[in-house]
C-alpha cells in the first residue's frame, strides 16, 4: 500500500468508528421553561429526528435536544443506541407541556404521546423534576420556532 492510501484508510477508519457525539457544529438555541434556561440543539428534519441523541455518551445538565415537527402529530420515541437515560417532554403547538416520560438507555420500548404534539424535548433523566418543571408548564421558544 502506498503512503497516501494508508493515510486515507486511517482517516476514514477514524471518522467512521467508535461512538458518535452530538453534532457540535450545530449551534445551540436558548429556550426557557419557567425561570430555567435550557440550551438545545434543534432536530427539524426526518434524518435529525431519526438520529436524535443516539450514540451520545453524555449531555451537559443545561443542554437538550428539541425536536420540531412540521405539523402536530402523535410522537413516538425510543432509546435504541442511546447509552444515557433521558426524560422527554411532549409539547403542544402552544408551547404547553402535555406529558413527561423517563426513558431508559438502550430501551426499544416506545414512549408514545397521548395527544398531538408539535415539539418533543429530550434532556437528562430527572432534569424536569430537578428544575420543578411539570405538565402544563409553558416553554418559551424563539419566534422562528413558534407555530403560525
C-alpha positions as CSV (number, residue, x, y, z in Angstrom):
1,X,0.0,0.0,0.0
2,X,1.2,3.4,-0.8
3,X,1.6,6.0,1.9
4,X,-1.3,8.1,0.6
5,X,-3.6,5.0,0.7
6,X,-2.6,4.2,4.2
7,X,-3.2,7.7,5.4
8,X,-6.6,7.8,3.6
9,X,-7.6,4.5,5.2
10,X,-6.6,5.7,8.6
11,X,-8.6,8.9,8.2
12,X,-11.7,7.1,7.0
13,X,-11.4,4.5,9.8
14,X,-11.0,7.1,12.5
15,X,-14.0,9.1,11.2
16,X,-16.3,6.0,10.9
17,X,-15.5,4.0,14.0
18,X,-16.4,4.4,17.7
19,X,-19.3,6.1,19.4
20,X,-20.7,9.2,17.9
21,X,-21.2,12.5,19.8
22,X,-23.7,15.3,19.3
23,X,-23.0,17.3,16.2
24,X,-21.1,20.1,18.0
25,X,-21.1,22.1,14.8
26,X,-24.8,22.7,15.1
27,X,-25.4,25.8,17.2
28,X,-27.3,25.8,20.5
29,X,-30.6,27.7,20.8
30,X,-31.9,29.0,24.1
31,X,-35.3,28.2,25.3
32,X,-36.9,29.0,28.7
33,X,-39.3,27.0,30.9
34,X,-40.5,28.9,34.0
35,X,-37.3,30.6,35.1
36,X,-35.0,27.9,33.8
37,X,-32.8,28.4,30.7
38,X,-32.0,25.4,28.6
39,X,-29.7,25.3,25.5
40,X,-30.9,22.9,22.8
41,X,-29.8,21.5,19.5
42,X,-32.7,21.5,17.0
43,X,-33.8,18.4,15.2
44,X,-36.2,19.5,12.4
45,X,-35.7,17.0,9.6
46,X,-36.6,13.3,9.4
47,X,-32.9,12.5,9.4
48,X,-32.3,14.5,12.5
49,X,-35.4,13.0,14.2
50,X,-34.2,9.5,13.5
51,X,-30.7,10.1,14.8
52,X,-31.7,12.3,17.8
53,X,-29.2,11.7,20.7
54,X,-28.2,8.2,19.5
55,X,-24.6,7.4,20.5
56,X,-24.4,10.4,22.8
57,X,-22.4,9.3,25.8
58,X,-23.1,12.4,27.9
59,X,-25.2,15.5,27.9
60,X,-24.4,18.7,29.9
61,X,-27.0,19.4,32.5
62,X,-28.0,22.7,30.8
63,X,-28.5,21.1,27.3
64,X,-31.0,19.1,25.5
65,X,-32.4,18.4,22.0
66,X,-35.6,19.9,20.7
67,X,-37.5,18.0,18.0
68,X,-39.7,20.3,15.9
69,X,-42.4,18.7,13.7
70,X,-43.9,20.5,10.7
71,X,-47.4,19.7,12.0
72,X,-48.8,18.4,15.3
73,X,-48.6,14.6,15.5
74,X,-48.7,11.6,17.7
75,X,-45.0,11.3,18.6
76,X,-43.1,8.1,19.5
77,X,-39.6,7.9,20.8
78,X,-37.3,5.0,21.8
79,X,-33.8,4.8,23.1
80,X,-32.2,2.4,20.6
81,X,-28.4,3.1,20.5
82,X,-28.7,5.8,23.2
83,X,-26.4,5.0,26.1
84,X,-27.7,7.6,28.6
85,X,-31.1,7.8,30.4
86,X,-33.2,10.7,29.3
87,X,-36.5,12.4,30.0
88,X,-38.8,13.6,27.3
89,X,-41.5,16.2,27.3
90,X,-44.2,16.2,24.7
91,X,-45.2,19.8,24.0
92,X,-48.3,21.1,22.0
93,X,-48.2,23.9,19.4
94,X,-48.9,26.5,22.1
95,X,-45.8,25.5,24.0
96,X,-47.6,23.8,26.8
97,X,-46.0,20.6,28.2
98,X,-48.6,17.8,27.8
99,X,-46.6,14.8,29.0
100,X,-43.2,13.9,30.6
101,X,-41.7,10.5,30.3
102,X,-38.5,9.0,31.6
103,X,-36.6,6.9,29.1
104,X,-34.1,4.1,29.9
105,X,-30.8,3.8,28.0
106,X,-31.0,1.4,25.0
107,X,-34.7,0.6,25.6
108,X,-36.6,-0.2,22.4
109,X,-40.0,0.3,24.2
110,X,-41.6,3.4,22.6
111,X,-42.8,6.4,24.6
112,X,-45.9,7.4,22.6
113,X,-47.6,10.7,23.1
114,X,-51.3,10.5,24.1
115,X,-52.2,13.7,22.1
116,X,-51.0,15.6,19.1
117,X,-47.7,17.4,19.8
118,X,-45.6,19.9,17.8
119,X,-42.4,19.5,19.9
120,X,-40.5,16.9,21.8
121,X,-37.8,18.0,24.3
122,X,-35.1,15.5,25.4
123,X,-32.9,16.2,28.5
124,X,-31.0,14.2,31.0
125,X,-33.3,11.9,33.1
126,X,-34.7,13.8,36.0
127,X,-34.0,17.3,34.7
128,X,-37.7,18.3,34.7
129,X,-38.1,17.1,38.3
130,X,-34.9,18.7,39.5
131,X,-36.0,22.0,37.9
132,X,-39.6,21.8,39.2
133,X,-41.0,21.7,35.7
134,X,-44.3,19.9,35.3
135,X,-47.1,19.1,32.9
136,X,-49.0,22.3,31.9
137,X,-45.9,24.5,32.3
138,X,-45.2,26.6,29.2
139,X,-42.0,26.5,27.1
140,X,-40.9,29.8,25.7
141,X,-39.4,29.3,22.2
142,X,-37.7,31.8,19.9
143,X,-40.2,33.3,17.5
144,X,-38.8,31.3,14.5
145,X,-39.9,28.0,16.2
146,X,-43.4,29.0,17.1
147,X,-46.4,27.7,15.1
148,X,-48.2,30.2,12.9
